[in-house]
Amino acid sequence: MILSLALAAAAVTARHDIVILSSVETSDFVKQCEGAPTDLSGNFCVGYIMGAYDELALTRLICAPGSGATTLAAVAATRKYLSDHPEQWSQHTSAIVRRALQATFPCHR
C-alpha cells in the first residue's frame, strides 16, 4: 500500500503536478481553530499553523518582519482568515493556511 502510494506520488510529481496526501479534514481543522484569536493553548490548530509557518518561512514563501512575527500574529491571522472565508472550507487545509499566512507575511521583493 505504502509503495503504491509512493509510486503514484512519484508519477504525478514527474508531471509537475502537486500531490497532497493528508488526513487533515478542513472541517475538523476549522472546529479546532474556533475560539479567541489570542488563544495560544497547545492544541492541533496552533501546532498546524506554526508548522506551516515554519515551512513557508524556510522556503521564503512568507517573509516575517523582524520583530513583528509572533505565534500570536500567525494564529490570529489564520483564525481570522478562516472566519472571513467560509467559502474556501471545501479546499485543502494547507492551501487555506498558506493563503492566510502569505496575506499576513508577504515577501516584498
N, CA, C and O atoms as a printed pandas DataFrame, in Angstrom:
     atom_number atom_name residue_name chain_id  residue_number  x_coord  y_coord  z_coord
0              1         N          MET        A               1    0.820   -1.190    0.000
1              2        CA          MET        A               1    0.000    0.000    0.000
2              3         C          MET        A               1    0.867    1.258    0.000
3              4         O          MET        A               1    0.661    2.157   -0.816
4              5         N          ILE        A               2    1.843    1.321    0.923
5              6        CA          ILE        A               2    2.704    2.489    1.002
6              7         C          ILE        A               2    3.519    2.630   -0.268
7              8         O          ILE        A               2    3.690    3.739   -0.775
8              9         N          LEU        A               3    4.026    1.516   -0.790
9             10        CA          LEU        A               3    4.802    1.560   -2.022
10            11         C          LEU        A               3    3.950    2.065   -3.167
11            12         O          LEU        A               3    4.423    2.866   -3.974
12            13         N          SER        A               4    2.705    1.619   -3.262
13            14        CA          SER        A               4    1.847    2.070   -4.357
14            15         C          SER        A               4    1.537    3.552   -4.239
15            16         O          SER        A               4    1.451    4.241   -5.255
16            17         N          LEU        A               5    1.364    4.064   -3.017
17            18        CA          LEU        A               5    1.163    5.499   -2.830
18            19         C          LEU        A               5    2.403    6.281   -3.234
19            20         O          LEU        A               5    2.300    7.332   -3.866
20            21         N          ALA        A               6    3.566    5.774   -2.873
21            22        CA          ALA        A               6    4.813    6.447   -3.236
22            23         C          ALA        A               6    4.998    6.457   -4.743
23            24         O          ALA        A               6    5.416    7.469   -5.306
24            25         N          LEU        A               7    4.696    5.354   -5.401
25            26        CA          LEU        A               7    4.822    5.294   -6.856
26            27         C          LEU        A               7    3.836    6.233   -7.529
27            28         O          LEU        A               7    4.181    6.899   -8.505
28            29         N          ALA        A               8    2.628    6.293   -7.024
29            30        CA          ALA        A               8    1.626    7.210   -7.586
30            31         C          ALA        A               8    2.079    8.651   -7.411
31            32         O          ALA        A               8    1.957    9.460   -8.331
32            33         N          ALA        A               9    2.599    8.975   -6.237
33            34        CA          ALA        A               9    3.081   10.329   -5.987
34            35         C          ALA        A               9    4.257   10.663   -6.903
35            36         O          ALA        A               9    4.340   11.775   -7.424
36            37         N          ALA        A              10    5.156    9.717   -7.099
37            38        CA          ALA        A              10    6.306    9.943   -7.974
38            39         C          ALA        A              10    5.860   10.146   -9.419
39            40         O          ALA        A              10    6.414   10.992  -10.120
40            41         N          ALA        A              11    4.882    9.394   -9.866
41            42        CA          ALA        A              11    4.392    9.534  -11.236
42            43         C          ALA        A              11    3.749   10.896  -11.452
43            44         O          ALA        A              11    3.954   11.527  -12.489
44            45         N          VAL        A              12    2.982   11.343  -10.486
45            46        CA          VAL        A              12    2.335   12.647  -10.622
46            47         C          VAL        A              12    3.364   13.755  -10.524
47            48         O          VAL        A              12    3.298   14.732  -11.270
48            49         N          THR        A              13    4.320   13.614   -9.608
49            50        CA          THR        A              13    5.350   14.627   -9.447
50            51         C          THR        A              13    6.186   14.754  -10.712
51            52         O          THR        A              13    6.618   15.853  -11.059
52            53         N          ALA        A              14    6.415   13.667  -11.393
53            54        CA          ALA        A              14    7.181   13.705  -12.633
54            55         C          ALA        A              14    6.487   14.578  -13.673
55            56         O          ALA        A              14    7.138   15.146  -14.550
56            57         N          ARG        A              15    5.165   14.680  -13.572
57            58        CA          ARG        A              15    4.423   15.536  -14.499
58            59         C          ARG        A              15    4.329   16.964  -13.972
59            60         O          ARG        A              15    3.694   17.811  -14.600
60            61         N          HIS        A              16    4.954   17.244  -12.821
61            62        CA          HIS        A              16    4.961   18.555  -12.193
62            63         C          HIS        A              16    3.602   18.952  -11.618
63            64         O          HIS        A              16    3.326   20.139  -11.449
64            65         N          ASP        A              17    2.763   17.981  -11.320
65            66        CA          ASP        A              17    1.521   18.249  -10.622
66            67         C          ASP        A              17    1.823   18.215   -9.128
67            68         O          ASP        A              17    2.833   17.657   -8.700
68            69         N          ILE        A              18    0.948   18.808   -8.354
69            70        CA          ILE        A              18    1.121   18.803   -6.915
70            71         C          ILE        A              18    0.237   17.730   -6.314
71            72         O          ILE        A              18   -0.946   17.630   -6.641
72            73         N          VAL        A              19    0.813   16.931   -5.440
73            74        CA          VAL        A              19    0.069   15.886   -4.746
74            75         C          VAL        A              19    0.071   16.234   -3.267
75            76         O          VAL        A              19    1.125   16.486   -2.683
76            77         N          ILE        A              20   -1.095   16.246   -2.673
77            78        CA          ILE        A              20   -1.195   16.491   -1.241
78            79         C          ILE        A              20   -1.819   15.263   -0.606
79            80         O          ILE        A              20   -2.982   14.948   -0.858
80            81         N          LEU        A              21   -1.049   14.574    0.215
81            82        CA          LEU        A              21   -1.550   13.423    0.949
82            83         C          LEU        A              21   -1.651   13.828    2.411
83            84         O          LEU        A              21   -0.635   14.016    3.080
84            85         N          SER        A              22   -2.861   13.961    2.899
85            86        CA          SER        A              22   -3.057   14.402    4.263
86            87         C          SER        A              22   -4.367   13.864    4.792
87            88         O          SER        A              22   -5.339   13.707    4.055
88            89         N          SER        A              23   -4.375   13.590    6.066
89            90        CA          SER        A              23   -5.613   13.140    6.691
90            91         C          SER        A              23   -6.317   14.282    7.413
91            92         O          SER        A              23   -7.301   14.052    8.115
92            93         N          VAL        A              24   -5.829   15.509    7.251
93            94        CA          VAL        A              24   -6.428   16.663    7.913
94            95         C          VAL        A              24   -7.618   17.144    7.089
95            96         O          VAL        A              24   -7.460   17.642    5.975
96            97         N          GLU        A              25   -8.801   16.988    7.652
97            98        CA          GLU        A              25  -10.011   17.482    7.004
98            99         C          GLU        A              25  -10.185   18.945    7.382
99           100         O          GLU        A              25  -10.060   19.302    8.554
100          101         N          THR        A              26  -10.470   19.793    6.405
101          102        CA          THR        A              26  -10.608   21.214    6.672
102          103         C          THR        A              26  -11.722   21.490    7.680
103          104         O          THR        A              26  -11.571   22.361    8.537
104          105         N          SER        A              27  -12.827   20.769    7.594
105          106        CA          SER        A              27  -13.923   20.996    8.546
106          107         C          SER        A              27  -13.469   20.713    9.982
107          108         O          SER        A              27  -13.856   21.436   10.900
108          109         N          ASP        A              28  -12.660   19.678   10.187
109          110        CA          ASP        A              28  -12.125   19.384   11.523
110          111         C          ASP        A              28  -11.150   20.469   11.969
111          112         O          ASP        A              28  -11.141   20.867   13.134
112          113         N          PHE        A              29  -10.336   20.938   11.040
113          114        CA          PHE        A              29   -9.369   21.986   11.355
114          115         C          PHE        A              29  -10.085   23.263   11.774
115          116         O          PHE        A              29   -9.689   23.906   12.747
116          117         N          VAL        A              30  -11.135   23.633   11.048
117          118        CA          VAL        A              30  -11.899   24.832   11.381
118          119         C          VAL        A              30  -12.462   24.714   12.800
119          120         O          VAL        A              30  -12.416   25.675   13.568
120          121         N          LYS        A              31  -12.986   23.553   13.145
121          122        CA          LYS        A              31  -13.516   23.348   14.504
122          123         C          LYS        A              31  -12.415   23.475   15.546
123          124         O          LYS        A              31  -12.626   24.066   16.606
124          125         N          GLN        A              32  -11.239   22.922   15.249
125          126        CA          GLN        A              32  -10.109   23.014   16.182
126          127         C          GLN        A              32   -9.669   24.461   16.395
127          128         O          GLN        A              32   -9.154   24.810   17.457
128          129         N          CYS        A              33   -9.876   25.302   15.375
129          130        CA          CYS        A              33   -9.406   26.684   15.433
130          131         C          CYS        A              33  -10.456   27.664   15.959
131          132         O          CYS        A              33  -10.201   28.866   16.026
132          133         N          GLU        A              34  -11.626   27.160   16.328
133          134        CA          GLU        A              34  -12.637   28.047   16.904
134          135         C          GLU        A              34  -12.121   28.607   18.219
135          136         O          GLU        A              34  -11.323   27.973   18.909
136          137         N          GLY        A              35  -12.578   29.781   18.551
137          138        CA          GLY        A              35  -12.171   30.390   19.812
138          139         C          GLY        A              35  -11.539   31.740   19.585
139          140         O          GLY        A              35  -11.467   32.240   18.462
140          141         N          ALA        A              36  -11.091   32.305   20.659
141          142        CA          ALA        A              36  -10.488   33.635   20.622
142          143         C          ALA        A              36   -9.200   33.629   19.805
143          144         O          ALA        A              36   -8.402   32.696   19.896
144          145         N          PRO        A              37   -9.003   34.681   19.004
145          146        CA          PRO        A              37   -7.765   34.763   18.213
146          147         C          PRO        A              37   -6.513   34.736   19.076
147          148         O          PRO        A              37   -5.445   34.336   18.612
148          149         N          THR        A              38   -6.637   35.159   20.327
149          150        CA          THR        A              38   -5.472   35.222   21.211
150          151         C          THR        A              38   -5.237   33.928   21.988
151          152         O          THR        A              38   -4.302   33.853   22.786
152          153         N          ASP        A              39   -6.066   32.911   21.769
153          154        CA          ASP        A              39   -5.910   31.643   22.473
154          155         C          ASP        A              39   -4.753   30.857   21.871
155          156         O          ASP        A              39   -4.839   30.373   20.742
156          157         N          LEU        A              40   -3.688   30.737   22.621
157          158        CA          LEU        A              40   -2.499   30.019   22.152
158          159         C          LEU        A              40   -2.290   28.716   22.907
159          160         O          LEU        A              40   -1.179   28.189   22.955
160          161         N          SER        A              41   -3.362   28.202   23.495
161          162        CA          SER        A              41   -3.214   26.937   24.213
162          163         C          SER        A              41   -2.732   25.873   23.238
163          164         O          SER        A              41   -3.080   25.877   22.057
164          165         N          GLY        A              42   -1.939   24.982   23.756
165          166        CA          GLY        A              42   -1.341   23.949   22.914
166          167         C          GLY        A              42   -2.393   23.010   22.352
167          168         O          GLY        A              42   -2.814   22.070   23.027
168          169         N          ASN        A              43   -2.816   23.253   21.136
169          170        CA          ASN        A              43   -3.775   22.348   20.501
170          171         C          ASN        A              43   -3.357   22.119   19.048
171          172         O          ASN        A              43   -2.370   22.680   18.572
172          173         N          PHE        A              44   -4.122   21.296   18.367
173          174        CA          PHE        A              44   -3.796   20.943   16.994
174          175         C          PHE        A              44   -3.765   22.165   16.083
175          176         O          PHE        A              44   -2.882   22.279   15.233
176          177         N          CYS        A              45   -4.720   23.080   16.250
177          178        CA          CYS        A              45   -4.793   24.279   15.409
178          179         C          CYS        A              45   -3.488   25.067   15.461
179          180         O          CYS        A              45   -2.892   25.367   14.427
180          181         N          VAL        A              46   -3.055   25.397   16.665
181          182        CA          VAL        A              46   -1.843   26.199   16.839
182          183         C          VAL        A              46   -0.625   25.457   16.285
183          184         O          VAL        A              46    0.212   26.056   15.609
184          185         N          GLY        A              47   -0.526   24.176   16.566
185          186        CA          GLY        A              47    0.610   23.396   16.067
186          187         C          GLY        A              47    0.654   23.329   14.556
187          188         O          GLY        A              47    1.721   23.449   13.954
188          189         N          TYR        A              48   -0.515   23.134   13.934
189          190        CA          TYR        A              48   -0.578   23.046   12.477
190          191         C          TYR        A              48   -0.167   24.383   11.853
191          192         O          TYR        A              48    0.618   24.417   10.905
192          193         N          ILE        A              49   -0.698   25.473   12.387
193          194        CA          ILE        A              49   -0.375   26.799   11.848
194          195         C          ILE        A              49    1.119   27.076   11.983
195          196         O          ILE        A              49    1.740   27.571   11.042
196          197         N          MET        A              50    1.705   26.766   13.136
197          198        CA          MET        A              50    3.123   27.062   13.324
198          199         C          MET        A              50    4.014   26.145   12.482
199          200         O          MET        A              50    5.085   26.560   12.041
200          201         N          GLY        A              51    3.584   24.917   12.260
201          202        CA          GLY        A              51    4.323   24.039   11.351
202          203         C          GLY        A              51    4.305   24.590    9.932
203          204         O          GLY        A              51    5.325   24.600    9.243
204          205         N          ALA        A              52    3.126   25.048    9.505
205          206        CA          ALA        A              52    3.008   25.652    8.171
206          207         C          ALA        A              52    3.833   26.931    8.097
207          208         O          ALA        A              52    4.505   27.183    7.097
208          209         N          TYR        A              53    3.782   27.735    9.148
209          210        CA          TYR        A              53    4.552   28.982    9.199
210          211         C          TYR        A              53    6.048   28.694    9.025
211          212         O          TYR        A              53    6.722   29.328    8.213
212          213         N          ASP        A              54    6.546   27.741    9.789
213          214        CA          ASP        A              54    7.975   27.410    9.702
214          215         C          ASP        A              54    8.358   26.974    8.296
215          216         O          ASP        A              54    9.371   27.427    7.763
216          217         N          GLU        A              55    7.565   26.102    7.694
217          218        CA          GLU        A              55    7.869   25.615    6.344
218          219         C          GLU        A              55    7.825   26.747    5.318
219          220         O          GLU        A              55    8.705   26.850    4.464
220          221         N          LEU        A              56    6.809   27.587    5.404
221          222        CA          LEU        A              56    6.683   28.701    4.451
222          223         C          LEU        A              56    7.810   29.713    4.632
223          224         O          LEU        A              56    8.298   30.277    3.653
224          225         N          ALA        A              57    8.224   29.944    5.868
225          226        CA          ALA        A              57    9.328   30.877    6.119
226          227         C          ALA        A              57   10.651   30.306    5.606
227          228         O          ALA        A              57   11.458   31.026    5.018
228          229         N          LEU        A              58   10.867   29.003    5.836
229          230        CA          LEU        A              58   12.109   28.370    5.373
230          231         C          LEU        A              58   12.222   28.364    3.854
231          232         O          LEU        A              58   13.323   28.469    3.311
232          233         N          THR        A              59   11.101   28.243    3.172
233          234        CA          THR        A              59   11.113   28.212    1.707
234          235         C          THR        A              59   10.896   29.602    1.115
235          236         O          THR        A              59   10.743   29.753   -0.097
236          237         N          ARG        A              60   10.882   30.609    1.977
237          238        CA          ARG        A              60   10.752   32.023    1.577
238          239         C          ARG        A              60    9.445   32.307    0.836
239          240         O          ARG        A              60    9.394   33.182   -0.028
240          241         N          LEU        A              61    8.395   31.569    1.176
241          242        CA          LEU        A              61    7.074   31.863    0.619
242          243         C          LEU        A              61    6.333   32.871    1.485
243          244         O          LEU        A              61    5.323   33.437    1.066
244          245         N          ILE        A              62    6.841   33.094    2.698
245          246        CA          ILE        A              62    6.397   34.201    3.538
246          247         C          ILE        A              62    7.645   34.865    4.088
247          248         O          ILE        A              62    8.697   34.240    4.212
248          249         N          CYS        A              63    7.513   36.124    4.412
249          250        CA          CYS        A              63    8.643   36.871    4.955
250          251         C          CYS        A              63    8.137   37.673    6.146
251          252         O          CYS        A              63    7.442   38.675    5.974
252          253         N          ALA        A              64    8.473   37.248    7.320
253          254        CA          ALA        A              64    8.013   37.917    8.528
254          255         C          ALA        A              64    8.883   39.126    8.820
255          256         O          ALA        A              64   10.098   39.089    8.627
256          257         N          PRO        A              65    8.259   40.194    9.284
257          258        CA          PRO        A              65    9.051   41.359    9.679
258          259         C          PRO        A              65    9.896   41.007   10.897
259          260         O          PRO        A              65    9.507   40.156   11.697
260          261         N          GLY        A              66   11.029   41.645   11.039
261          262        CA          GLY        A              66   11.982   41.337   12.095
262          263         C          GLY        A              66   11.389   40.992   13.445
263          264         O          GLY        A              66   11.425   39.829   13.846
264          265         N          SER        A              67   10.850   41.955   14.150
265          266        CA          SER        A              67   10.352   41.686   15.495
266          267         C          SER        A              67    8.838   41.504   15.524
267          268         O          SER        A              67    8.281   41.193   16.577
268          269         N          GLY        A              68    8.167   41.687   14.403
269          270        CA          GLY        A              68    6.717   41.617   14.380
270          271         C          GLY        A              68    6.139   40.235   14.187
271          272         O          GLY        A              68    4.924   40.059   14.272
272          273         N          ALA        A              69    6.978   39.253   13.930
273          274        CA          ALA        A              69    6.488   37.898   13.681
274          275         C          ALA        A              69    6.362   37.154   14.995
275          276         O          ALA        A              69    7.357   36.836   15.646
276          277         N          THR        A              70    5.135   36.885   15.371
277          278        CA          THR        A              70    4.909   36.172   16.608
278          279         C          THR        A              70    3.936   35.023   16.349
279          280         O          THR        A              70    3.206   35.006   15.358
280          281         N          THR        A              71    3.954   34.088   17.256
281          282        CA          THR        A              71    2.990   32.997   17.186
282          283         C          THR        A              71    1.578   33.568   17.215
283          284         O          THR        A              71    0.705   33.128   16.466
284          285         N          LEU        A              72    1.361   34.546   18.084
285          286        CA          LEU        A              72    0.042   35.155   18.197
286          287         C          LEU        A              72   -0.402   35.778   16.874
287          288         O          LEU        A              72   -1.559   35.618   16.484
288          289         N          ALA        A              73    0.485   36.479   16.181
289          290        CA          ALA        A              73    0.128   37.105   14.908
290          291         C          ALA        A              73   -0.246   36.055   13.868
291          292         O          ALA        A              73   -1.219   36.228   13.134
292          293         N          ALA        A              74    0.514   34.975   13.800
293          294        CA          ALA        A              74    0.245   33.923   12.814
294          295         C          ALA        A              74   -1.073   33.214   13.105
295          296         O          ALA        A              74   -1.865   32.976   12.194
296          297         N          VAL        A              75   -1.309   32.879   14.362
297          298        CA          VAL        A              75   -2.525   32.165   14.738
298          299         C          VAL        A              75   -3.744   33.069   14.577
299          300         O          VAL        A              75   -4.756   32.647   14.016
300          301         N          ALA        A              76   -3.660   34.294   15.058
301          302        CA          ALA        A              76   -4.788   35.219   14.962
302          303         C          ALA        A              76   -5.143   35.503   13.503
303          304         O          ALA        A              76   -6.321   35.548   13.150
304          305         N          ALA        A              77   -4.131   35.693   12.655
305          306        CA          ALA        A              77   -4.386   35.973   11.240
306          307         C          ALA        A              77   -5.046   34.778   10.553
307          308         O          ALA        A              77   -5.949   34.947    9.734
308          309         N          THR        A              78   -4.592   33.578   10.887
309          310        CA          THR        A              78   -5.169   32.384   10.270
310          311         C          THR        A              78   -6.601   32.169   10.749
311          312         O          THR        A              78   -7.478   31.845    9.947
312          313         N          ARG        A              79   -6.845   32.343   12.033
313          314        CA          ARG        A              79   -8.215   32.210   12.548
314          315         C          ARG        A              79   -9.140   33.231   11.896
315          316         O          ARG        A              79  -10.272   32.902   11.542
316          317         N          LYS        A              80   -8.674   34.454   11.737
317          318        CA          LYS        A              80   -9.490   35.493   11.097
318          319         C          LYS        A              80   -9.755   35.134    9.641
319          320         O          LYS        A              80  -10.874   35.300    9.154
320          321         N          TYR        A              81   -8.734   34.644    8.945
321          322        CA          TYR        A              81   -8.890   34.252    7.547
322          323         C          TYR        A              81   -9.928   33.141    7.421
323          324         O          TYR        A              81  -10.779   33.179    6.533
324          325         N          LEU        A              82   -9.857   32.159    8.303
325          326        CA          LEU        A              82  -10.840   31.071    8.279
326          327         C          LEU        A              82  -12.247   31.609    8.496
327          328         O          LEU        A              82  -13.191   31.198    7.822
328          329         N          SER        A              83  -12.376   32.520    9.430
329          330        CA          SER        A              83  -13.682   33.111    9.730
330          331         C          SER        A              83  -14.205   33.955    8.570
331          332         O          SER        A              83  -15.399   33.942    8.274
332          333         N          ASP        A              84  -13.316   34.680    7.924
333          334        CA          ASP        A              84  -13.702   35.574    6.827
334          335         C          ASP        A              84  -13.954   34.852    5.507
335          336         O          ASP        A              84  -14.587   35.413    4.612
336          337         N          HIS        A              85  -13.472   33.621    5.370
337          338        CA          HIS        A              85  -13.555   32.912    4.090
338          339         C          HIS        A              85  -14.159   31.513    4.196
339          340         O          HIS        A              85  -13.504   30.534    3.837
340          341         N          PRO        A              86  -15.386   31.403    4.679
341          342        CA          PRO        A              86  -16.005   30.073    4.778
342          343         C          PRO        A              86  -16.227   29.428    3.413
343          344         O          PRO        A              86  -16.382   28.210    3.325
344          345         N          GLU        A              87  -16.244   30.212    2.368
345          346        CA          GLU        A              87  -16.408   29.656    1.021
346          347         C          GLU        A              87  -15.213   28.801    0.600
347          348         O          GLU        A              87  -15.306   28.034   -0.359
348          349         N          GLN        A              88  -14.101   28.930    1.307
349          350        CA          GLN        A              88  -12.904   28.152    0.981
350          351         C          GLN        A              88  -12.787   26.861    1.789
351          352         O          GLN        A              88  -11.849   26.090    1.587
352          353         N          TRP        A              89  -13.720   26.621    2.694
353          354        CA          TRP        A              89  -13.610   25.463    3.579
354          355         C          TRP        A              89  -13.666   24.136    2.858
355          356         O          TRP        A              89  -13.339   23.106    3.449
356          357         N          SER        A              90  -14.068   24.126    1.609
357          358        CA          SER        A              90  -14.070   22.874    0.849
358          359         C          SER        A              90  -12.683   22.590    0.252
359          360         O          SER        A              90  -12.461   21.519   -0.313
360          361         N          GLN        A              91  -11.775   23.524    0.373
361          362        CA          GLN        A              91  -10.423   23.371   -0.165
362          363         C          GLN        A              91   -9.521   22.708    0.872
363          364         O          GLN        A              91   -9.913   22.539    2.027
364          365         N          HIS        A              92   -8.325   22.340    0.459
365          366        CA          HIS        A              92   -7.387   21.659    1.344
366          367         C          HIS        A              92   -6.884   22.613    2.426
367          368         O          HIS        A              92   -6.605   23.783    2.167
368          369         N          THR        A              93   -6.777   22.091    3.626
369          370        CA          THR        A              93   -6.355   22.877    4.783
370          371         C          THR        A              93   -5.037   23.600    4.543
371          372         O          THR        A              93   -4.918   24.784    4.859
372          373         N          SER        A              94   -4.058   22.914    3.996
373          374        CA          SER        A              94   -2.746   23.539    3.820
374          375         C          SER        A              94   -2.799   24.720    2.862
375          376         O          SER        A              94   -2.062   25.689    3.044
376          377         N          ALA        A              95   -3.649   24.660    1.853
377          378        CA          ALA        A              95   -3.772   25.773    0.906
378          379         C          ALA        A              95   -4.395   26.991    1.575
379          380         O          ALA        A              95   -3.976   28.122    1.325
380          381         N          ILE        A              96   -5.385   26.767    2.418
381          382        CA          ILE        A              96   -6.038   27.876    3.117
382          383         C          ILE        A              96   -5.075   28.528    4.104
383          384         O          ILE        A              96   -4.979   29.754    4.164
384          385         N          VAL        A              97   -4.369   27.717    4.869
385          386        CA          VAL        A              97   -3.416   28.250    5.840
386          387         C          VAL        A              97   -2.294   29.003    5.114
387          388         O          VAL        A              97   -1.868   30.064    5.570
388          389         N          ARG        A              98   -1.819   28.468    4.001
389          390        CA          ARG        A              98   -0.778   29.154    3.217
390          391         C          ARG        A              98   -1.260   30.528    2.777
391          392         O          ARG        A              98   -0.535   31.511    2.930
392          393         N          ARG        A              99   -2.473   30.613    2.232
393          394        CA          ARG        A              99   -3.001   31.909    1.783
394          395         C          ARG        A              99   -3.124   32.890    2.950
395          396         O          ARG        A              99   -2.812   34.072    2.807
396          397         N          ALA        A             100   -3.575   32.400    4.095
397          398        CA          ALA        A             100   -3.707   33.268    5.265
398          399         C          ALA        A             100   -2.352   33.828    5.686
399          400         O          ALA        A             100   -2.222   35.023    5.952
400          401         N          LEU        A             101   -1.364   32.975    5.744
401          402        CA          LEU        A             101   -0.042   33.417    6.178
402          403         C          LEU        A             101    0.646   34.288    5.125
403          404         O          LEU        A             101    1.359   35.229    5.476
404          405         N          GLN        A             102    0.445   33.990    3.851
405          406        CA          GLN        A             102    1.041   34.823    2.805
406          407         C          GLN        A             102    0.406   36.215    2.791
407          408         O          GLN        A             102    1.084   37.200    2.498
408          409         N          ALA        A             103   -0.874   36.300    3.102
409          410        CA          ALA        A             103   -1.533   37.614    3.173
410          411         C          ALA        A             103   -1.010   38.420    4.356
411          412         O          ALA        A             103   -0.928   39.646    4.287
412          413         N          THR        A             104   -0.659   37.737    5.431
413          414        CA          THR        A             104   -0.194   38.404    6.650
414          415         C          THR        A             104    1.293   38.728    6.610
415          416         O          THR        A             104    1.729   39.762    7.114
416          417         N          PHE        A             105    2.057   37.839    6.009
417          418        CA          PHE        A             105    3.515   37.996    5.976
418          419         C          PHE        A             105    4.037   37.958    4.539
419          420         O          PHE        A             105    4.791   37.051    4.186
420          421         N          PRO        A             106    3.652   38.921    3.709
421          422        CA          PRO        A             106    4.082   38.870    2.302
422          423         C          PRO        A             106    5.573   39.170    2.155
423          424         O          PRO        A             106    6.176   39.850    2.985
424          425         N          CYS        A             107    6.135   38.653    1.099
425          426        CA          CYS        A             107    7.524   38.960    0.758
426          427         C          CYS        A             107    7.523   40.115   -0.236
427          428         O          CYS        A             107    6.866   40.049   -1.275
428          429         N          HIS        A             108    8.246   41.148    0.083
429          430        CA          HIS        A             108    8.365   42.299   -0.818
430          431         C          HIS        A             108    9.702   42.191   -1.509
431          432         O          HIS        A             108   10.747   42.493   -0.931
432          433         N          ARG        A             109    9.655   41.756   -2.758
433          434        CA          ARG        A             109   10.917   41.506   -3.482
434          435         C          ARG        A             109   11.248   42.640   -4.393
435          436         O          ARG        A             109   12.270   42.603   -5.078
